[in-house]
Amino acid sequence: MKSKLIKTIAISLCLLSLPIIDSGIIMGTNGISRLLEVNAATEVTVDGIKYTVYEEYAETKAGTSSAYGNPGLTGDIAIQSEVQGKPVTKIGDFSFTCTSITSVTIPNTVTDIGEQAFRFCSELTTVNLPNSLEIIGESAFGSCATLANIELKDSIKIIGNSAFYGNTSLTSVHIPSNLEELGESAFQNCTNISGSIVLPDTMVNIGRQPFRATSISSSLGNYIVGQSVDN
């Protein structure tokens, strides 16, 4: 009888120790709560572009390496600043990969361009970036062979690994004055980039060989590194 009572008490204590989930709140036994983002996402298409709309924001529809978010697009496109009353804050991962778009205009609501968002857009020649942009994700514009000019805004803090890898039409690059991270191989194989590169004092991390196989990659003397850099 005593053994059965002990087992009952033990089970009760175990149940009490489990997290309580209610309306998006998890409460642990230590009394600390954490708000869960439980958003019912809605997919919307505007001017041929698919968006995913969440409770507080929207983004262009993300995809995967085998199923892109917006396949089949061609010509000039413009990203909406707002969809269903929600600001468009991100270009989703793999959103426009391998499309035949020729130009893209991104609004001032967007802060993040996701991984491989425009990779392999072989006909892309013009990109208009907003002053709100802070992050260019890994391989975001990789292998866009016809992209000859892109103005990197000073608001940008992170340029991811291989972000502009293999863009052979690029001839120059401006490094944003507030840049903090420059990813590995960020401009590798941009074979026509020439001139000097000045990295700002805001830099805290530089990946390996960001300018490999460009005309400025042969010696460190061709670009100046800010004092705060951890390389």
C-alpha positions as CSV (number, residue, x, y, z in Angstrom):
1,M,0.0,0.0,0.0
2,K,2.8,2.4,0.9
3,S,4.7,1.5,-2.3
4,K,1.5,2.3,-4.4
5,L,1.1,5.7,-2.6
6,I,4.8,6.6,-3.3
7,K,4.3,5.8,-7.0
8,T,1.2,7.9,-7.1
9,I,3.0,10.9,-5.6
10,A,5.9,10.4,-7.9
11,I,3.7,10.4,-11.0
12,S,1.9,13.5,-9.7
13,L,5.2,15.4,-9.2
14,C,6.3,14.4,-12.7
15,L,3.1,15.8,-14.2
16,L,3.5,19.0,-12.3
17,S,7.0,19.4,-13.6
18,L,5.9,19.3,-17.3
19,P,5.6,22.6,-19.1
20,I,2.2,24.1,-19.4
21,I,1.2,25.2,-22.9
22,D,-1.6,27.7,-23.2
23,S,-2.3,30.3,-25.9
24,G,1.3,30.3,-27.0
25,I,2.9,30.5,-23.5
26,I,5.2,27.9,-22.1
27,M,5.6,28.0,-18.3
28,G,8.3,26.0,-16.7
29,T,8.6,25.0,-13.0
30,N,11.0,27.9,-12.4
31,G,8.2,30.3,-13.1
32,I,9.8,31.8,-16.2
33,S,7.5,32.1,-19.2
34,R,8.4,32.2,-22.9
35,L,6.2,33.5,-25.6
36,L,5.9,31.2,-28.6
37,E,5.5,32.6,-32.0
38,V,2.4,30.8,-33.1
39,N,1.4,32.5,-36.3
40,A,-1.1,31.2,-38.8
41,A,0.7,31.9,-42.1
42,T,-1.2,32.9,-45.2
43,E,0.1,32.7,-48.8
44,V,-0.8,35.6,-51.0
45,T,0.1,36.3,-54.7
46,V,0.5,39.9,-55.8
47,D,1.6,40.8,-59.3
48,G,2.8,37.3,-59.8
49,I,5.0,37.1,-56.7
50,K,4.1,34.8,-53.8
51,Y,4.3,36.1,-50.3
52,T,3.8,34.5,-46.9
53,V,1.9,36.7,-44.5
54,Y,2.3,36.3,-40.7
55,E,0.7,38.0,-37.8
56,E,3.0,41.0,-37.7
57,Y,5.0,40.8,-41.0
58,A,5.3,39.3,-44.4
59,E,8.1,38.0,-46.6
60,T,8.4,36.7,-50.2
61,K,7.7,33.0,-50.2
62,A,10.7,31.0,-49.2
63,G,11.7,27.8,-50.9
64,T,14.2,25.0,-50.6
65,S,17.2,23.8,-52.6
66,S,14.8,21.5,-54.5
67,A,11.6,23.6,-54.6
68,Y,12.0,27.4,-55.1
69,G,9.6,29.9,-53.7
70,N,8.8,31.8,-56.9
71,P,9.8,29.6,-59.9
72,G,9.2,30.7,-63.5
73,L,9.4,34.5,-63.0
74,T,10.8,36.6,-65.9
75,G,11.5,40.3,-66.6
76,D,11.5,43.2,-64.2
77,I,10.0,42.7,-60.7
78,A,9.2,44.9,-57.8
79,I,8.7,43.6,-54.2
80,Q,5.7,45.0,-52.4
81,S,6.4,47.1,-49.3
82,E,3.2,45.8,-47.7
83,V,0.9,42.8,-48.1
84,Q,-2.5,42.6,-46.4
85,G,-1.4,45.4,-44.1
86,K,1.8,43.7,-43.0
87,P,5.2,45.1,-43.9
88,V,7.4,42.9,-46.1
89,T,10.6,42.7,-44.1
90,K,12.4,39.8,-45.7
91,I,13.2,38.2,-49.1
92,G,12.8,34.5,-48.3
93,D,15.5,31.9,-48.7
94,F,15.5,30.4,-52.2
95,S,12.7,32.8,-53.1
96,F,13.8,33.7,-56.6
97,T,16.5,31.2,-57.3
98,C,17.1,30.2,-60.9
99,T,14.5,32.6,-62.3
100,S,14.9,34.7,-65.4
101,I,14.2,38.0,-63.8
102,T,16.2,41.0,-65.2
103,S,15.8,43.5,-62.5
104,V,14.4,43.7,-59.0
105,T,13.4,46.7,-56.8
106,I,13.3,46.0,-53.1
107,P,11.4,48.4,-50.8
108,N,12.6,50.3,-47.7
109,T,10.7,47.8,-45.4
110,V,13.1,44.9,-46.2
111,T,15.9,44.3,-43.7
112,D,17.0,40.8,-44.7
113,I,17.7,39.1,-48.0
114,G,17.7,35.3,-47.3
115,E,20.1,32.6,-48.4
116,Q,20.3,31.9,-52.1
117,A,17.4,34.3,-52.7
118,F,18.6,35.3,-56.1
119,R,21.3,32.7,-56.8
120,F,21.7,31.6,-60.4
121,C,19.5,34.4,-61.8
122,S,21.6,34.4,-64.9
123,E,19.7,37.3,-66.6
124,L,19.7,39.7,-63.6
125,T,21.4,42.9,-64.5
126,T,20.0,45.5,-62.0
127,V,19.2,45.3,-58.3
128,N,17.9,48.3,-56.4
129,L,18.6,47.8,-52.7
130,P,16.8,49.8,-49.9
131,N,18.4,51.9,-47.2
132,S,16.8,49.6,-44.6
133,L,18.7,46.5,-45.6
134,E,21.0,45.0,-42.9
135,I,21.6,41.4,-44.0
136,I,22.6,39.9,-47.3
137,G,22.4,36.1,-46.7
138,E,24.7,33.3,-47.8
139,S,24.9,33.0,-51.7
140,A,22.1,35.5,-51.9
141,F,23.3,36.8,-55.3
142,G,25.8,34.1,-56.1
143,S,26.4,33.2,-59.8
144,C,24.4,36.1,-61.2
145,A,26.8,36.4,-64.1
146,T,25.2,39.4,-65.7
147,L,24.9,41.6,-62.6
148,A,27.3,44.4,-63.5
149,N,26.6,46.9,-60.8
150,I,25.0,46.9,-57.3
151,E,25.0,49.7,-54.8
152,L,25.6,48.3,-51.3
153,K,23.9,50.6,-48.9
154,D,25.7,51.8,-45.7
155,S,22.9,50.3,-43.6
156,I,24.2,46.7,-44.4
157,K,25.9,45.0,-41.4
158,I,26.3,41.5,-42.7
159,I,27.4,40.1,-46.1
160,G,27.2,36.3,-45.9
161,N,29.4,33.6,-47.2
162,S,29.6,33.5,-51.0
163,A,27.0,36.3,-51.2
164,F,28.3,37.5,-54.6
165,Y,30.3,34.5,-55.6
166,G,31.1,34.2,-59.3
167,N,29.6,37.5,-60.4
168,T,32.0,38.0,-63.3
169,S,30.3,41.2,-64.6
170,L,30.9,43.1,-61.4
171,T,33.8,45.6,-61.9
172,S,33.7,47.4,-58.5
173,V,32.3,47.1,-55.1
174,H,31.6,49.6,-52.3
175,I,32.0,48.2,-48.8
176,P,29.2,49.6,-46.5
177,S,30.5,52.0,-43.8
178,N,28.6,50.1,-41.1
179,L,29.6,46.6,-42.2
180,E,30.4,44.2,-39.3
181,E,30.7,40.8,-40.9
182,L,32.1,39.9,-44.3
183,G,31.6,36.2,-45.1
184,E,34.0,33.7,-46.5
185,S,34.4,33.9,-50.3
186,A,31.9,36.8,-50.3
187,F,33.2,38.1,-53.6
188,Q,35.3,35.1,-54.7
189,N,35.6,34.7,-58.5
190,C,34.3,38.2,-59.2
191,T,37.2,38.2,-61.6
192,N,36.6,41.8,-63.0
193,I,36.6,43.6,-59.7
194,S,39.5,46.0,-59.5
195,G,40.8,48.8,-57.3
196,S,41.3,49.1,-53.6
197,I,38.9,47.9,-50.9
198,V,38.6,49.8,-47.6
199,L,37.0,47.9,-44.8
200,P,35.5,50.1,-42.0
201,D,36.4,50.1,-38.3
202,T,33.0,48.6,-37.6
203,M,34.2,45.3,-38.8
204,V,34.4,42.5,-36.2
205,N,34.6,39.4,-38.4
206,I,36.1,38.6,-41.8
207,G,35.7,35.1,-43.3
208,R,38.5,33.4,-45.3
209,Q,39.5,34.9,-48.6
210,P,36.5,37.1,-49.3
211,F,38.2,38.5,-52.4
212,R,39.8,35.3,-53.7
213,A,40.3,35.2,-57.5
214,T,39.7,38.9,-58.0
215,S,42.3,41.5,-58.9
216,I,42.5,42.6,-55.3
217,S,43.1,39.2,-53.8
218,S,46.8,38.8,-54.3
219,S,48.0,40.6,-51.2
220,L,46.6,42.1,-48.0
221,G,48.2,45.4,-49.0
222,N,45.4,46.0,-51.5
223,Y,42.7,46.4,-48.8
224,I,42.8,48.2,-45.5
225,V,41.3,46.4,-42.4
226,G,39.6,48.3,-39.6
227,Q,41.2,48.1,-36.2
228,S,38.4,46.0,-34.6
229,V,38.6,43.1,-37.0
230,D,38.8,39.5,-35.7
231,N,40.1,37.6,-38.7
